[in-house]
Amino acid sequence: MNEKRLRFEKVAGSRVNKVRDAIEKLEKCSNTYNYEYYPEDVKKMLAVIKTKFDEMKLSYSRGLSKNKQNFKF
C-alpha cells in the first residue's frame, strides 16, 4: 500500500473512533434522571450534527470526483 493510503487509514480510523466516542458521551446526556432537556434542544443538537455530517459527505464526494476528471484532448 502507498504512503498516502496508510496515513489515511491511520488518521481517519483514529478520528472516526473519536467521533464515535463523542457521540456515545453525548448520548449519556439523554438520561432524564440526571438531565433536563426539551425536544427543541434535541432538534438543535441533531441539526448541527447533521449539517456537519452532510458537509463532510460533500467534501468526500468532491474529493472523489476530482480524481475521476481527467483532461484529454
Phi and psi restraints in degrees (range 20) as a CNS / XPLOR table:
assign (resid 1 and name C) (resid 2 and name N)
       (resid 2 and name CA) (resid 2 and name C) 1.0 -81.2 20.0 2
assign (resid 2 and name N) (resid 2 and name CA)
       (resid 2 and name C) (resid 3 and name N) 1.0 166.9 20.0 2
assign (resid 2 and name C) (resid 3 and name N)
       (resid 3 and name CA) (resid 3 and name C) 1.0 -62.5 20.0 2
assign (resid 3 and name N) (resid 3 and name CA)
       (resid 3 and name C) (resid 4 and name N) 1.0 -40.3 20.0 2
assign (resid 3 and name C) (resid 4 and name N)
       (resid 4 and name CA) (resid 4 and name C) 1.0 -63.9 20.0 2
assign (resid 4 and name N) (resid 4 and name CA)
       (resid 4 and name C) (resid 5 and name N) 1.0 -40.6 20.0 2
assign (resid 4 and name C) (resid 5 and name N)
       (resid 5 and name CA) (resid 5 and name C) 1.0 -65.0 20.0 2
assign (resid 5 and name N) (resid 5 and name CA)
       (resid 5 and name C) (resid 6 and name N) 1.0 -44.5 20.0 2
assign (resid 5 and name C) (resid 6 and name N)
       (resid 6 and name CA) (resid 6 and name C) 1.0 -62.8 20.0 2
assign (resid 6 and name N) (resid 6 and name CA)
       (resid 6 and name C) (resid 7 and name N) 1.0 -41.5 20.0 2
assign (resid 6 and name C) (resid 7 and name N)
       (resid 7 and name CA) (resid 7 and name C) 1.0 -64.8 20.0 2
assign (resid 7 and name N) (resid 7 and name CA)
       (resid 7 and name C) (resid 8 and name N) 1.0 -41.1 20.0 2
assign (resid 7 and name C) (resid 8 and name N)
       (resid 8 and name CA) (resid 8 and name C) 1.0 -60.4 20.0 2
assign (resid 8 and name N) (resid 8 and name CA)
       (resid 8 and name C) (resid 9 and name N) 1.0 -48.4 20.0 2
assign (resid 8 and name C) (resid 9 and name N)
       (resid 9 and name CA) (resid 9 and name C) 1.0 -59.5 20.0 2
assign (resid 9 and name N) (resid 9 and name CA)
       (resid 9 and name C) (resid 10 and name N) 1.0 -41.2 20.0 2
assign (resid 9 and name C) (resid 10 and name N)
       (resid 10 and name CA) (resid 10 and name C) 1.0 -67.6 20.0 2
assign (resid 10 and name N) (resid 10 and name CA)
       (resid 10 and name C) (resid 11 and name N) 1.0 -51.8 20.0 2
assign (resid 10 and name C) (resid 11 and name N)
       (resid 11 and name CA) (resid 11 and name C) 1.0 -70.5 20.0 2
assign (resid 11 and name N) (resid 11 and name CA)
       (resid 11 and name C) (resid 12 and name N) 1.0 -48.6 20.0 2
assign (resid 11 and name C) (resid 12 and name N)
       (resid 12 and name CA) (resid 12 and name C) 1.0 -64.6 20.0 2
assign (resid 12 and name N) (resid 12 and name CA)
       (resid 12 and name C) (resid 13 and name N) 1.0 -41.3 20.0 2
assign (resid 12 and name C) (resid 13 and name N)
       (resid 13 and name CA) (resid 13 and name C) 1.0 -59.6 20.0 2
assign (resid 13 and name N) (resid 13 and name CA)
       (resid 13 and name C) (resid 14 and name N) 1.0 -44.6 20.0 2
assign (resid 13 and name C) (resid 14 and name N)
       (resid 14 and name CA) (resid 14 and name C) 1.0 -63.2 20.0 2
assign (resid 14 and name N) (resid 14 and name CA)
       (resid 14 and name C) (resid 15 and name N) 1.0 -42.7 20.0 2
assign (resid 14 and name C) (resid 15 and name N)
       (resid 15 and name CA) (resid 15 and name C) 1.0 -69.7 20.0 2
assign (resid 15 and name N) (resid 15 and name CA)
       (resid 15 and name C) (resid 16 and name N) 1.0 -37.3 20.0 2
assign (resid 15 and name C) (resid 16 and name N)
       (resid 16 and name CA) (resid 16 and name C) 1.0 -62.4 20.0 2
assign (resid 16 and name N) (resid 16 and name CA)
       (resid 16 and name C) (resid 17 and name N) 1.0 -42.0 20.0 2
assign (resid 16 and name C) (resid 17 and name N)
       (resid 17 and name CA) (resid 17 and name C) 1.0 -62.4 20.0 2
assign (resid 17 and name N) (resid 17 and name CA)
       (resid 17 and name C) (resid 18 and name N) 1.0 -38.5 20.0 2
assign (resid 17 and name C) (resid 18 and name N)
       (resid 18 and name CA) (resid 18 and name C) 1.0 -65.5 20.0 2
assign (resid 18 and name N) (resid 18 and name CA)
       (resid 18 and name C) (resid 19 and name N) 1.0 -40.4 20.0 2
assign (resid 18 and name C) (resid 19 and name N)
       (resid 19 and name CA) (resid 19 and name C) 1.0 -64.3 20.0 2
assign (resid 19 and name N) (resid 19 and name CA)
       (resid 19 and name C) (resid 20 and name N) 1.0 -46.1 20.0 2
assign (resid 19 and name C) (resid 20 and name N)
       (resid 20 and name CA) (resid 20 and name C) 1.0 -58.0 20.0 2
assign (resid 20 and name N) (resid 20 and name CA)
       (resid 20 and name C) (resid 21 and name N) 1.0 -44.7 20.0 2
assign (resid 20 and name C) (resid 21 and name N)
       (resid 21 and name CA) (resid 21 and name C) 1.0 -63.7 20.0 2
assign (resid 21 and name N) (resid 21 and name CA)
       (resid 21 and name C) (resid 22 and name N) 1.0 -40.2 20.0 2
assign (resid 21 and name C) (resid 22 and name N)
       (resid 22 and name CA) (resid 22 and name C) 1.0 -65.7 20.0 2
assign (resid 22 and name N) (resid 22 and name CA)
       (resid 22 and name C) (resid 23 and name N) 1.0 -38.7 20.0 2
assign (resid 22 and name C) (resid 23 and name N)
       (resid 23 and name CA) (resid 23 and name C) 1.0 -66.1 20.0 2
assign (resid 23 and name N) (resid 23 and name CA)
       (resid 23 and name C) (resid 24 and name N) 1.0 -40.7 20.0 2
assign (resid 23 and name C) (resid 24 and name N)
       (resid 24 and name CA) (resid 24 and name C) 1.0 -61.8 20.0 2
assign (resid 24 and name N) (resid 24 and name CA)
       (resid 24 and name C) (resid 25 and name N) 1.0 -39.3 20.0 2
assign (resid 24 and name C) (resid 25 and name N)
       (resid 25 and name CA) (resid 25 and name C) 1.0 -65.8 20.0 2
assign (resid 25 and name N) (resid 25 and name CA)
       (resid 25 and name C) (resid 26 and name N) 1.0 -42.1 20.0 2
assign (resid 25 and name C) (resid 26 and name N)
       (resid 26 and name CA) (resid 26 and name C) 1.0 -64.8 20.0 2
assign (resid 26 and name N) (resid 26 and name CA)
       (resid 26 and name C) (resid 27 and name N) 1.0 -36.5 20.0 2
assign (resid 26 and name C) (resid 27 and name N)
       (resid 27 and name CA) (resid 27 and name C) 1.0 -60.0 20.0 2
assign (resid 27 and name N) (resid 27 and name CA)
       (resid 27 and name C) (resid 28 and name N) 1.0 -33.0 20.0 2
assign (resid 27 and name C) (resid 28 and name N)
       (resid 28 and name CA) (resid 28 and name C) 1.0 -63.3 20.0 2
assign (resid 28 and name N) (resid 28 and name CA)
       (resid 28 and name C) (resid 29 and name N) 1.0 -22.5 20.0 2
assign (resid 28 and name C) (resid 29 and name N)
       (resid 29 and name CA) (resid 29 and name C) 1.0 -70.5 20.0 2
assign (resid 29 and name N) (resid 29 and name CA)
       (resid 29 and name C) (resid 30 and name N) 1.0 -8.3 20.0 2
assign (resid 29 and name C) (resid 30 and name N)
       (resid 30 and name CA) (resid 30 and name C) 1.0 -78.9 20.0 2
assign (resid 30 and name N) (resid 30 and name CA)
       (resid 30 and name C) (resid 31 and name N) 1.0 -6.9 20.0 2
assign (resid 30 and name C) (resid 31 and name N)
       (resid 31 and name CA) (resid 31 and name C) 1.0 -69.8 20.0 2
assign (resid 31 and name N) (resid 31 and name CA)
       (resid 31 and name C) (resid 32 and name N) 1.0 107.2 20.0 2
assign (resid 31 and name C) (resid 32 and name N)
       (resid 32 and name CA) (resid 32 and name C) 1.0 -73.7 20.0 2
assign (resid 32 and name N) (resid 32 and name CA)
       (resid 32 and name C) (resid 33 and name N) 1.0 -10.4 20.0 2
assign (resid 32 and name C) (resid 33 and name N)
       (resid 33 and name CA) (resid 33 and name C) 1.0 -69.4 20.0 2
assign (resid 33 and name N) (resid 33 and name CA)
       (resid 33 and name C) (resid 34 and name N) 1.0 -32.9 20.0 2
assign (resid 33 and name C) (resid 34 and name N)
       (resid 34 and name CA) (resid 34 and name C) 1.0 -104.7 20.0 2
assign (resid 34 and name N) (resid 34 and name CA)
       (resid 34 and name C) (resid 35 and name N) 1.0 -21.0 20.0 2
assign (resid 34 and name C) (resid 35 and name N)
       (resid 35 and name CA) (resid 35 and name C) 1.0 -134.7 20.0 2
assign (resid 35 and name N) (resid 35 and name CA)
       (resid 35 and name C) (resid 36 and name N) 1.0 152.5 20.0 2
assign (resid 35 and name C) (resid 36 and name N)
       (resid 36 and name CA) (resid 36 and name C) 1.0 -120.9 20.0 2
assign (resid 36 and name N) (resid 36 and name CA)
       (resid 36 and name C) (resid 37 and name N) 1.0 129.6 20.0 2
assign (resid 36 and name C) (resid 37 and name N)
       (resid 37 and name CA) (resid 37 and name C) 1.0 -149.6 20.0 2
assign (resid 37 and name N) (resid 37 and name CA)
       (resid 37 and name C) (resid 38 and name N) 1.0 164.7 20.0 2
assign (resid 37 and name C) (resid 38 and name N)
       (resid 38 and name CA) (resid 38 and name C) 1.0 -114.8 20.0 2
assign (resid 38 and name N) (resid 38 and name CA)
       (resid 38 and name C) (resid 39 and name N) 1.0 158.3 20.0 2
assign (resid 38 and name C) (resid 39 and name N)
       (resid 39 and name CA) (resid 39 and name C) 1.0 -54.6 20.0 2
assign (resid 39 and name N) (resid 39 and name CA)
       (resid 39 and name C) (resid 40 and name N) 1.0 -33.8 20.0 2
assign (resid 39 and name C) (resid 40 and name N)
       (resid 40 and name CA) (resid 40 and name C) 1.0 -63.7 20.0 2
assign (resid 40 and name N) (resid 40 and name CA)
       (resid 40 and name C) (resid 41 and name N) 1.0 -36.9 20.0 2
assign (resid 40 and name C) (resid 41 and name N)
       (resid 41 and name CA) (resid 41 and name C) 1.0 -61.7 20.0 2
assign (resid 41 and name N) (resid 41 and name CA)
       (resid 41 and name C) (resid 42 and name N) 1.0 -44.8 20.0 2
assign (resid 41 and name C) (resid 42 and name N)
       (resid 42 and name CA) (resid 42 and name C) 1.0 -64.5 20.0 2
assign (resid 42 and name N) (resid 42 and name CA)
       (resid 42 and name C) (resid 43 and name N) 1.0 -42.6 20.0 2
assign (resid 42 and name C) (resid 43 and name N)
       (resid 43 and name CA) (resid 43 and name C) 1.0 -59.7 20.0 2
assign (resid 43 and name N) (resid 43 and name CA)
       (resid 43 and name C) (resid 44 and name N) 1.0 -42.7 20.0 2
assign (resid 43 and name C) (resid 44 and name N)
       (resid 44 and name CA) (resid 44 and name C) 1.0 -63.6 20.0 2
assign (resid 44 and name N) (resid 44 and name CA)
       (resid 44 and name C) (resid 45 and name N) 1.0 -46.1 20.0 2
assign (resid 44 and name C) (resid 45 and name N)
       (resid 45 and name CA) (resid 45 and name C) 1.0 -61.1 20.0 2
assign (resid 45 and name N) (resid 45 and name CA)
       (resid 45 and name C) (resid 46 and name N) 1.0 -47.6 20.0 2
assign (resid 45 and name C) (resid 46 and name N)
       (resid 46 and name CA) (resid 46 and name C) 1.0 -66.2 20.0 2
assign (resid 46 and name N) (resid 46 and name CA)
       (resid 46 and name C) (resid 47 and name N) 1.0 -33.3 20.0 2
assign (resid 46 and name C) (resid 47 and name N)
       (resid 47 and name CA) (resid 47 and name C) 1.0 -64.4 20.0 2
assign (resid 47 and name N) (resid 47 and name CA)
       (resid 47 and name C) (resid 48 and name N) 1.0 -42.9 20.0 2
assign (resid 47 and name C) (resid 48 and name N)
       (resid 48 and name CA) (resid 48 and name C) 1.0 -64.1 20.0 2
assign (resid 48 and name N) (resid 48 and name CA)
       (resid 48 and name C) (resid 49 and name N) 1.0 -45.7 20.0 2
assign (resid 48 and name C) (resid 49 and name N)
       (resid 49 and name CA) (resid 49 and name C) 1.0 -63.1 20.0 2
assign (resid 49 and name N) (resid 49 and name CA)
       (resid 49 and name C) (resid 50 and name N) 1.0 -44.0 20.0 2
assign (resid 49 and name C) (resid 50 and name N)
       (resid 50 and name CA) (resid 50 and name C) 1.0 -64.7 20.0 2
assign (resid 50 and name N) (resid 50 and name CA)
       (resid 50 and name C) (resid 51 and name N) 1.0 -40.3 20.0 2
assign (resid 50 and name C) (resid 51 and name N)
       (resid 51 and name CA) (resid 51 and name C) 1.0 -61.0 20.0 2
assign (resid 51 and name N) (resid 51 and name CA)
       (resid 51 and name C) (resid 52 and name N) 1.0 -47.2 20.0 2
assign (resid 51 and name C) (resid 52 and name N)
       (resid 52 and name CA) (resid 52 and name C) 1.0 -65.4 20.0 2
assign (resid 52 and name N) (resid 52 and name CA)
       (resid 52 and name C) (resid 53 and name N) 1.0 -37.7 20.0 2
assign (resid 52 and name C) (resid 53 and name N)
       (resid 53 and name CA) (resid 53 and name C) 1.0 -64.0 20.0 2
assign (resid 53 and name N) (resid 53 and name CA)
       (resid 53 and name C) (resid 54 and name N) 1.0 -45.1 20.0 2
assign (resid 53 and name C) (resid 54 and name N)
       (resid 54 and name CA) (resid 54 and name C) 1.0 -63.0 20.0 2
assign (resid 54 and name N) (resid 54 and name CA)
       (resid 54 and name C) (resid 55 and name N) 1.0 -38.8 20.0 2
assign (resid 54 and name C) (resid 55 and name N)
       (resid 55 and name CA) (resid 55 and name C) 1.0 -63.2 20.0 2
assign (resid 55 and name N) (resid 55 and name CA)
       (resid 55 and name C) (resid 56 and name N) 1.0 -40.4 20.0 2
assign (resid 55 and name C) (resid 56 and name N)
       (resid 56 and name CA) (resid 56 and name C) 1.0 -65.9 20.0 2
assign (resid 56 and name N) (resid 56 and name CA)
       (resid 56 and name C) (resid 57 and name N) 1.0 -43.3 20.0 2
assign (resid 56 and name C) (resid 57 and name N)
       (resid 57 and name CA) (resid 57 and name C) 1.0 -59.4 20.0 2
assign (resid 57 and name N) (resid 57 and name CA)
       (resid 57 and name C) (resid 58 and name N) 1.0 -43.8 20.0 2
assign (resid 57 and name C) (resid 58 and name N)
       (resid 58 and name CA) (resid 58 and name C) 1.0 -63.1 20.0 2
assign (resid 58 and name N) (resid 58 and name CA)
       (resid 58 and name C) (resid 59 and name N) 1.0 -41.0 20.0 2
assign (resid 58 and name C) (resid 59 and name N)
       (resid 59 and name CA) (resid 59 and name C) 1.0 -60.2 20.0 2
assign (resid 59 and name N) (resid 59 and name CA)
       (resid 59 and name C) (resid 60 and name N) 1.0 -44.2 20.0 2
assign (resid 59 and name C) (resid 60 and name N)
       (resid 60 and name CA) (resid 60 and name C) 1.0 -68.4 20.0 2
assign (resid 60 and name N) (resid 60 and name CA)
       (resid 60 and name C) (resid 61 and name N) 1.0 -36.9 20.0 2
assign (resid 60 and name C) (resid 61 and name N)
       (resid 61 and name CA) (resid 61 and name C) 1.0 -62.1 20.0 2
assign (resid 61 and name N) (resid 61 and name CA)
       (resid 61 and name C) (resid 62 and name N) 1.0 -42.8 20.0 2
assign (resid 61 and name C) (resid 62 and name N)
       (resid 62 and name CA) (resid 62 and name C) 1.0 -64.6 20.0 2
assign (resid 62 and name N) (resid 62 and name CA)
       (resid 62 and name C) (resid 63 and name N) 1.0 -41.6 20.0 2
assign (resid 62 and name C) (resid 63 and name N)
       (resid 63 and name CA) (resid 63 and name C) 1.0 -61.8 20.0 2
assign (resid 63 and name N) (resid 63 and name CA)
       (resid 63 and name C) (resid 64 and name N) 1.0 -41.4 20.0 2
assign (resid 63 and name C) (resid 64 and name N)
       (resid 64 and name CA) (resid 64 and name C) 1.0 -70.3 20.0 2
assign (resid 64 and name N) (resid 64 and name CA)
       (resid 64 and name C) (resid 65 and name N) 1.0 -37.9 20.0 2
assign (resid 64 and name C) (resid 65 and name N)
       (resid 65 and name CA) (resid 65 and name C) 1.0 -69.3 20.0 2
assign (resid 65 and name N) (resid 65 and name CA)
       (resid 65 and name C) (resid 66 and name N) 1.0 -28.2 20.0 2
assign (resid 65 and name C) (resid 66 and name N)
       (resid 66 and name CA) (resid 66 and name C) 1.0 -61.6 20.0 2
assign (resid 66 and name N) (resid 66 and name CA)
       (resid 66 and name C) (resid 67 and name N) 1.0 -37.9 20.0 2
assign (resid 66 and name C) (resid 67 and name N)
       (resid 67 and name CA) (resid 67 and name C) 1.0 -72.3 20.0 2
assign (resid 67 and name N) (resid 67 and name CA)
       (resid 67 and name C) (resid 68 and name N) 1.0 -21.2 20.0 2
assign (resid 67 and name C) (resid 68 and name N)
       (resid 68 and name CA) (resid 68 and name C) 1.0 -88.7 20.0 2
assign (resid 68 and name N) (resid 68 and name CA)
       (resid 68 and name C) (resid 69 and name N) 1.0 -18.2 20.0 2
assign (resid 68 and name C) (resid 69 and name N)
       (resid 69 and name CA) (resid 69 and name C) 1.0 -91.0 20.0 2
assign (resid 69 and name N) (resid 69 and name CA)
       (resid 69 and name C) (resid 70 and name N) 1.0 106.4 20.0 2
assign (resid 69 and name C) (resid 70 and name N)
       (resid 70 and name CA) (resid 70 and name C) 1.0 -108.5 20.0 2
assign (resid 70 and name N) (resid 70 and name CA)
       (resid 70 and name C) (resid 71 and name N) 1.0 134.0 20.0 2
assign (resid 70 and name C) (resid 71 and name N)
       (resid 71 and name CA) (resid 71 and name C) 1.0 -85.8 20.0 2
assign (resid 71 and name N) (resid 71 and name CA)
       (resid 71 and name C) (resid 72 and name N) 1.0 131.1 20.0 2
assign (resid 71 and name C) (resid 72 and name N)
       (resid 72 and name CA) (resid 72 and name C) 1.0 -144.5 20.0 2
assign (resid 72 and name N) (resid 72 and name CA)
       (resid 72 and name C) (resid 73 and name N) 1.0 148.4 20.0 2
